[in-house]
Amino acid sequence: MKRITHDGVSPNALVLSIEQNIVNQVSIPNTFITDQSIPQIDDVPGMQPTLYVKLNTQELFFNYSRPETLQDQVQRLQNQQSIMKNAMDDLIMGGGL
């Protein structure tokens, strides 16, 4: 038996932990007990698997996504920096400081 803990978001919840060979079967929020096996991870080049559960059926499945590259991170930070610079310029030019 396994205890699956998830984030509780419907209809597909992110699996946070899996406890194997549980002894205490006390009901805990955002968990369920199952004897189903963990699905096999498919080898999808360039993609990262994340385990989810369909809450209405308690079916486990993997969702595959592209990991953020260094270039993606730099672009995101540059965009955030530009927004903050524009906000600071507006405050200074508008007499906020």
Residue pairs with C-beta under 8 A, 6 or more apart in sequence:
1 21
1 22
1 25
1 33
1 34
1 35
2 18
2 19
2 20
2 22
2 33
2 34
2 35
2 36
3 18
3 19
3 22
3 25
3 28
3 31
3 32
3 33
4 15
4 17
4 18
4 31
4 32
4 33
4 34
4 53
4 58
4 60
5 15
5 16
5 17
5 18
5 19
5 28
5 30
5 31
6 13
6 14
6 15
6 16
6 30
6 31
6 53
6 55
7 13
7 14
7 16
7 30
8 29
8 30
10 55
11 54
11 55
11 56
12 52
12 53
12 54
12 55
12 63
13 30
13 52
13 53
13 55
14 50
14 51
14 52
15 51
15 52
15 53
15 60
16 30
18 38
22 33
25 33
32 58
34 58
36 58
36 59
36 60
38 51
38 60
39 60
39 61
39 62
41 49
41 62
42 49
42 62
42 64
44 64
46 66
47 64
47 65
47 66
47 67
48 64
48 65
48 66
48 67
49 62
49 63
49 64
50 62
50 63
50 64
50 65
51 60
51 61
51 62
52 60
52 61
52 62
52 63
53 59
53 60
53 61
54 61
68 76
90 96
91 97
